[in-house]
Amino acid sequence: MSTTTMTTTPTIPLELVDIILDYAHNDLPLLTACSLVCRAWFPSARYHIFYSASLDAQNAPFFARLLDAPLSTIPHFIRRIEAKDTYEGERWLSSLFPRLSVLPALTSVSIASSFDTTFSEDTLSTLASFDTLVELKLTECAFEDFAQVQKLLCSLPVLERLHLEADWPEPRQITPTDESPSPRLTEVYLRCEASHVLEWLMMAPQVAPVSKLTLHGVDADDLPTLTRYLQALGPALTHLTIFPSGSLYDVLCSHLDLSIHPSLTYLKLAIDCDASNLLMARDLLTQVHSPAFKEVELSFYSIRQVAKTAEQWTGLDELLVKPRFDGLERVTVSAMIAARKARETLPRCQERGILNIVYQ
């Protein structure tokens, strides 16, 4: 009597398939092959294949036609859009961007423009329709007025990360809006009229607990608003980056009080390498009383060690190795020119092993 043993090919659990494909998220040929293996693998593979789309004047028309195709299956998979619409190529944003409104699950949008053309109403309406966005990055973009900025941000209820490098005419005054910006904002990068944005953010019933704040071009006129905004953030703030504009060394420290941020972990200052700015950096660091403080970064164009700055370098070096900064893990010095001189200007930090030199 003979018996026949039937064997079956073991199937891989879909949970394990997902983990494997997650590891292979950058391997496009492998993902493409996996999407054709079986219907069960199709969604996971296509999630990574079409997760992000980078659009410019050359490929945006083709991408729009692909989305419009009757049998197109990719809109649901796209989570991230990078759109470049600059004077280097034919401008396409106003005509083609509205066709992206068919994307139902976007979480991140990045637009690079060139300041010379304001957003069209159709473009803004499309952006406002992406109510699942957690990240919005606008670079060199222009608005007709600040009211457009307010309206756009109020339409994004779950926004967490905002990068705003934009321009708009000076408003007569900052007026409150009926709706509020996202209460989930945790990261804000402003390279614009920052005081307009900060003033408006403080008008919300509850100020969003921004933990990472980056400000470019801060001048003396911004300081009163910035001071009040930092006070409103208080313990929520963990990362602060300031790129001052002009000479603020004599007023910045008198306006800011970093001691009110007990959770501050990181401080970055982009300054000139002169005596007054080095003194300003030291005075600001003197205000830090956070037990969580881990890193300070000083960004220069060039590091200079001359007689006029020797005392300030020494004072800064001595401050950073004091017991109050025992938790400091990294002192980063970045520069385009002569970055290696940081070893000479901060010898105690170098000896302690916390000096980190970055060549820009």
N, C-alpha and C positions, 0 to 999 in steps of 0.2 A: 504494500500500500504506500503510495507516494503522497507526499503532502507538498503543497505549494505555499511558500511564504510570501506574502504581499508586503512590500515595503512602500512607504510613502516618504516623499521628500519633506524633511522638516521645514516648516515655515518660520521665518524670522518674525518675532513680535514687532508690531508697528512702532511700539515705543522705542525699541532698539534701532529700528530703521531711522527714526527721527534723530536719534542721538548721532548715528553715523553720518547722516547727511548734514547735521549741524557742523560737525568737524570738517566736512568737505565743502563748506559754503562758498569757498573761493575757487573751487575746481569746476569750471563751467563744462568741460567735456564730460566729466564723470556725472555731474548733475543731469546733463542732457540725456545721457545714456540711461540713467536711473529712471528718468521720467517716462521712458518708453518700455521699461521692464514689465511693469504691471500697473493696473489702474490704482491700486492701493498706494503705490509709491509716488504717483503723479503729483498730488497736492504738495507733499513735503519737498520734492525736488523743485517744482516750479516756484515755490515760495522763495527759495534762494536764488533761482535763475532770474526772476523778475523783481526781486526785492527792491532794487535801486535802479533808477534810470537817470542818465546824465544827458541833458538835451542842449543843443546849440542850433545855430542857424542852418547847419547842414543836415542834421538828423531829425530835427523837430517835425518837419512836414511828414516824413515817413512814419514817425512814431504816432502822429495824430491819425494818419490813415489806418495804421494798425489797430488803434483803439476803436475806430469807427467801423471796422470790418464786422459784418453780421455774425461771423463765427468766432470772433475774438474771445479768448478765455483769460487774458492776462490782467485786465483791470483790477480784479479782486486781489491779486497777489502783490501789487505794487505798494510799497510802504514809504518809499523815499524818492523825491524828485529833486534833481539839481538842474537848474535852468540858467544858462548863460546867454544874456541878450545885451551885447555891447556894440559899440560903434565899429568894432573890428570885423563884424559880419553884418549880413542883412538883418534888420530888426524884425523879430517875429513874435515877441511876447504878446502884444495886444491882439494879434490876429489868431494865434494858435493856442495860447495858454487857456482860454475859456473852454477848449475842447477837452481839457483834462478834468473837467467837472464830473466825468463818468467814473473817476477813481474813488471808490467808496471807503478805502481803508488807509489813506495816507496818514502817516504819523510825523513826517518830516518834509519840509519844503525849504529849499535854498535857492534864492534868486540873486544873480549878479547882473547889475545893469551899469549905467555910466553917468548918472546924475543929469543927463541932458534931456531926458524924456520922463515926464511924470506918468505914474501908473494910470492906465485907462480904467474907467468904471467897470468894464467887463472883467479886466484882470483882477481888480479888487473884489468884485462879486464872487469870482471863482475862488480866490484865496479864502474869502469869508465862508464859503460853502464847505471847506475842509474842517468840519467841527471835531475831527478826531486828532488834529495836529497836537503833538506834544513839543515839537521843535519848529521854530520859524527863524530863518536866517536871511536877512535882506542886506545886500552889500551894494553900496553906491547907488541906492535907489532914491527916487524923488516922489514926493507927494504934493498935491495941489495946496493942501493946508494941513494943520495938525489935527483937525477934526477927522480927516480920513484915517490918520493913524489910530486915533481913539476908537473909531467905528470898527476898524479891522481887528484890533486887539480884543475888543469886547465880543467879537463873534467867535472867538476861539476859547471855548470854556474849559478845556483841559490842558492848555498850553503850560509847559514847564520850563522851556528854555527859549529865550528871546535874544537874538543877535540883530541889533538895529543900527546899521550904518546908512544913514539916510539924511535927506535934506527936505525942508519945507519952509515957507515964508514965516516970519516972526508973527505969532498971533498977538492980538491986542491984549488978551488975557487968557489964562488957562481956566476953562470952565468945566465943571463936573458933567458927567454923563449919566443918563438914566440907568444904564447898565454898567457893570464893573469889569475890569480885566480879570483874567483867570486867577482865582485864589490859590492855584497850584504852582505859580511861578516860583522857581527855585534858583534859576540862573538868568542873569540879565547882563548883556554886553551892549553898551551904548557908545556909539561914535557919531554923535549928532548933538542937537541942542538938549543935552541931558537934563537940564533943569526943568524943561517942559514935561518930559516924561516922568521924572521923579515927583514933580509937583502933582501931576495927575494921579499917579499911583497912590499917593498919600490921601487922595480924596475918596478912595474906596472905603466902604464901611469897615473892612478889615484889611489891613496892609498885608499883602502876600509875603510869606516868610522866605524872602530871597536869601539864599545862603552864599551864592557866588555872584559877586558884583564886579564888573569891569567897566571903567570909565575912561574914555579917551578925550583929550582936549579940555580937561577941567580948567576953568579960569576963575578969576576972583569973583565974577558975577554969579558963578554956580555955587559958591561955597555956602551961602545961607541955606539954600534948598538942600544941598547935599548933607549939611550938618543935621538938619531936621529929619531927613530920610534915614540916615544912619542911626539916629536916636530911635526912630520908629522900628528899625530892624532889631536893634539890641542883640540879644543872645542868638538870634537866628543866623547872624552873619558868621561864616567860617572862612571865606576867601574874599580878599579885597585886592583889586588891581587898579592903580591910578596912574594915568599918563597926563601929568600936568601940562598946561599950555601957558607959556610965558613965565614970569617970575612970581612964583607962589611961596617961595621959601620963607618969606617974612610973615605970611598970613595963614598958611595951611595948618600949621600945628596949633595955632590959636583957635581955629575953628573946629578941627577934628579932635575927638576924644576917644581913642581906641580902647581905653580901659572899660568902656561900657559893652564890649563884645567879649564876654568870657569864653566863648567857643571859637574864637578866631584861631585858625590853623595856618593860614597862608597869607602873606602880605607881599605884594609886588609893587615896586616903584620904578617908573621910567624917568630918569633924571639926567641932568648934565653933570659931568665930572668936575665940578668946581666946589670951592669951600662952602658956599652957602647952601647948595643942594645936598652935600654930604652931611652938613649939620642938620638940615631939615630931616633927612632920613634917620639920623641918630635920635633926634627929638621925638619923631613919630614912634620909633621902636621903644623908646623909654616909656611911652604910654601903654604898651602892650603888657597886660597882666593875665593873659589866658594860659591856663595850665595845659591846654591842648595845642599850643603854638608849636608848629613843626618846621616851617620853612619860610625864609625871607628871600626874595629875589630882587636884585638891583640890576636894572637894565640901562646900559650906557651905549652911546655911539662909539666912544673910545675911552679907554682908561688912561688917565694921566696921573703921574705921581711927581708932584712938584712941591717946592717949599711951602706954597700957600695952602696946599691940601694935606700936608703930612699930619698935622695935628688932628684934622677931622677923620682921616683914615685910621689913625691910632685909636682915637676915642670910639669909633664905630667897632673896630676889631676887639677892643677891650670889653665893650658892652655885650657883644654877642657870645662871649665865653664866660660871662658871669653866671653864678649859680642860678639866678632867676630864669636863665635860658637853658637849663640842663636838659630840657626836653627837646631842644632844637636839633633836628636831624640833618638839615641841609641849609647852607648859605649859598645860594646860586648867584653867580655874577655872570651876566651875559653882555657881550659887546661885539661890535663889528671889527673894531681895531684894538690891538694890544690887550686882548682878553687875558692872556697869560700873566699880565702884570698883577692880576688879582692875588697871586701867590705872594707877591712882595708887599702888597698893600694890606693884606689880611693874613699875616703870618700865624697868628694864634688860631684862627679858624682852620688854616691849613694844617697846623700841628694837631689839632683836635680831630681832624679827619672829616669835617663837615663841609668843607669848601668844595663847591661844584662849579666848574667853569664851562660856559656854553659859548660857542662861537656862532654868532648870528649869520 
